[in-house]
Amino acid sequence: MYETDRGIEELARRRGEEQVSLAWLAGQLVTFVDLHPELEAPIDRLASWLARDDDE
């Protein structure tokens, strides 16, 4: 198990029943990058992947 899996599992366990908008998620990602600018590149890659998930 990767360390990030624990965070993903915690998210699913603690907030898995909630529904959120993509605008809310984008705002949370911006806040995270503001607090952790050294992680901007991977967060930006994740956001791009999520934005294009339905592209063929």
N, C-alpha and C positions, 0 to 999 in steps of 0.2 A: 504494500500500500504506500502510495506517495503521500508526503505530508499534506499536499493540497487536497487529497481525498478526504482527509479529516475535516477540513473546512467546508468542503462541498457537502459532506454528510451532515455536518452540524447545521448548515443552511437548510437542507431538506428537512431535518428533524425539527428545527425551531420555527421555521417560517414556511414550510412546505404547503400549508393549506391556504396561504395568502395569495391574492392576485394583485399584481402590480402592473403599472403601465410602463411602456418602454421609455417614456419621458422621465419617469421616476428613476428607473434603472440608470439612464444616461446621467442624470443629476448625481446619483450616488457614485458613479464611476468618476465623474469630474471631481467630486469632493475627495475621493480616495486618491486621485492623482495629485490634487493640490497638497494633500498631507504626505504623500509618498512620491515625489517627482521622479525618483530613480526608477520607478516601476511604470512610467508613462508608456514606454514601447510595448510591453506585453499587454497592458490594458487596452491600448489602441488596437493592437492586433486582435484581441478578443472582441472588441466592439465591431471592428470591420468584419470579422467572421460571422458574428451574430447578424449584422446588417445584411450580409450577402448569403445567408444560409439557404435561401430558397432559389438562388441563382443556379442555372444549369451549367 
